[in-house]
């Protein structure tokens, strides 16, 4: 089993890392004096949070695939195919 398929796997570590980076960026924004620098750090923080949310979303999709269809991916692939066509 690959690291991102087990509980507490790689994707969970990624999301945590991205959220921590967002915290650092927010702290940097709070400490910035120049409004443009403050805004840039705030934007970076938002991007880190978006990455964390995407990783968590992908993780939830994986859990659904393994829970619903035994890990074959047929159900999710079939649903995506029907929606795209």
SULMO-V655989 format. One record per run of one state. SS is the DSSP state (H for helix, E for strand, - for the rest). FROM is the first residue (numbers start at 1). TO is the last residue. If there is no record, write none. Layout:
ss->SS from->FROM to->TO
ss->SS from->FROM to->TO
This chain:
ss->- from->1 to->2
ss->H from->3 to->5
ss->- from->6 to->9
ss->H from->10 to->31
ss->- from->32 to->34
ss->H from->35 to->69
ss->- from->70 to->73
ss->H from->74 to->84
ss->- from->85 to->85
